Amino acid sequence: MLWPESGVRLWLYTPPTDMRKSFDGLSALVRQKLAEDPTSGQLFVFINRRRTQLKVLYFEPGGYCLWSKRLEAGRFHFNAQGGDKQALSWTDLKLVIEGIDLTSLHRFKRYRREAREGKDG
């Protein structure tokens, strides 16, 4: 399983992805469709049309890594209404992997620390 690092962004590519794609094909999707740098250290999540396979592409100092999961029963659930590119949290990714429908969740208000634009002084 992936180990979260602080500050790493996760992106979900919502259109169905051909799971025959590997490192080069998925990194090309990241560049062309998501307009992101696949070597940035961010994680990019792809799901097939039947929603039974998921791949996560990421880059670490030694090269590309590809994590994949194929379900034997059930489907992955996510909200495809937010466009081709959606930001995910680590919690969201875990819920998708575990088969919990993100569209039916009710999120309660939580404290989030604001990012500071610059240092004063």
C-alpha positions as CSV (number, residue, x, y, z in Angstrom):
1,M,0.0,0.0,0.0
2,L,1.0,3.6,-0.5
3,W,2.4,5.5,2.5
4,P,1.2,9.1,2.7
5,E,3.8,11.9,2.9
6,S,2.8,15.3,4.1
7,G,2.1,17.9,1.5
8,V,1.7,15.4,-1.4
9,R,-1.2,16.2,-3.7
10,L,-3.5,13.5,-5.1
11,W,-5.4,13.9,-8.4
12,L,-8.2,11.7,-9.7
13,Y,-8.6,11.6,-13.5
14,T,-12.3,10.9,-13.8
15,P,-12.8,9.9,-17.5
16,P,-12.5,6.1,-17.9
17,T,-8.8,5.0,-18.5
18,D,-7.5,2.1,-20.6
19,M,-5.8,-0.1,-18.0
20,R,-3.4,-1.4,-20.6
21,K,-1.6,1.9,-20.2
22,S,1.5,1.7,-18.1
23,F,4.1,4.2,-17.0
24,D,4.5,6.0,-20.3
25,G,0.9,6.1,-21.3
26,L,-0.3,7.3,-17.9
27,S,2.4,9.9,-17.6
28,A,1.3,11.2,-21.1
29,L,-2.3,11.5,-19.8
30,V,-1.0,13.4,-16.8
31,R,0.8,15.9,-19.1
32,Q,-1.8,16.2,-21.7
33,K,-5.2,15.9,-20.0
34,L,-4.4,17.0,-16.4
35,A,-1.8,19.6,-17.3
36,E,0.5,18.5,-14.5
37,D,4.1,17.3,-14.3
38,P,4.1,13.5,-13.7
39,T,7.6,13.8,-12.1
40,S,6.4,16.3,-9.5
41,G,5.9,13.7,-6.7
42,Q,2.1,14.1,-6.8
43,L,-0.1,11.0,-7.1
44,F,-2.4,10.5,-10.0
45,V,-5.3,8.1,-9.8
46,F,-6.9,6.4,-12.8
47,I,-10.0,4.1,-12.9
48,N,-11.3,2.0,-15.8
49,R,-14.7,2.2,-17.5
50,R,-16.3,-0.7,-15.5
51,R,-14.8,0.8,-12.3
52,T,-13.2,-2.5,-11.3
53,Q,-9.6,-1.5,-11.8
54,L,-7.6,1.4,-10.3
55,K,-4.0,2.5,-10.9
56,V,-2.0,5.2,-9.0
57,L,1.0,6.7,-10.8
58,Y,3.7,8.6,-8.9
59,F,7.3,9.5,-9.1
60,E,9.9,9.1,-6.4
61,P,13.6,9.9,-6.6
62,G,14.5,6.6,-8.3
63,G,11.8,6.7,-11.0
64,Y,8.1,6.0,-11.7
65,C,6.0,3.8,-9.4
66,L,2.7,2.2,-10.3
67,W,0.3,0.8,-7.8
68,S,-2.7,-1.1,-9.0
69,K,-5.8,-2.8,-7.7
70,R,-8.4,-5.0,-9.4
71,L,-11.6,-5.8,-7.7
72,E,-13.0,-9.3,-7.7
73,A,-16.4,-8.1,-6.8
74,G,-18.0,-4.6,-6.6
75,R,-17.0,-1.3,-8.1
76,F,-15.0,1.8,-7.2
77,H,-17.2,4.8,-6.4
78,F,-16.4,8.4,-6.9
79,N,-18.1,11.7,-7.9
80,A,-17.5,12.2,-11.6
81,Q,-19.4,15.4,-11.7
82,G,-16.5,17.7,-10.9
83,G,-14.7,17.7,-14.3
84,D,-11.8,15.6,-15.6
85,K,-9.5,16.5,-12.7
86,Q,-10.4,16.3,-9.1
87,A,-8.3,16.8,-6.0
88,L,-8.4,14.0,-3.5
89,S,-7.4,13.8,0.1
90,W,-5.7,10.7,1.5
91,T,-9.0,9.9,3.3
92,D,-10.9,10.2,0.0
93,L,-8.4,7.8,-1.7
94,K,-8.7,5.3,1.1
95,L,-12.5,5.5,0.9
96,V,-12.5,4.9,-2.9
97,I,-10.1,1.9,-2.5
98,E,-12.3,0.4,0.3
99,G,-15.5,0.8,-1.8
100,I,-17.2,3.5,0.1
101,D,-19.3,5.9,-2.1
102,L,-18.0,9.4,-1.8
103,T,-21.2,10.9,-3.2
104,S,-23.3,9.6,-0.3
105,L,-21.0,10.9,2.5
106,H,-21.9,13.9,4.6
107,R,-18.9,15.9,5.7
108,F,-19.1,17.8,8.9
109,K,-17.2,21.0,9.5
110,R,-13.6,20.6,10.7
111,Y,-10.8,23.0,11.4
112,R,-8.3,23.5,8.6
113,R,-5.2,25.5,9.0
114,E,-5.0,28.3,6.5
115,A,-1.9,28.5,4.3
116,R,0.0,31.7,4.8
117,E,0.8,33.8,1.7
118,G,4.0,35.2,3.1
119,K,5.9,35.8,6.2
120,D,5.3,39.1,8.2
121,G,8.2,41.0,9.4
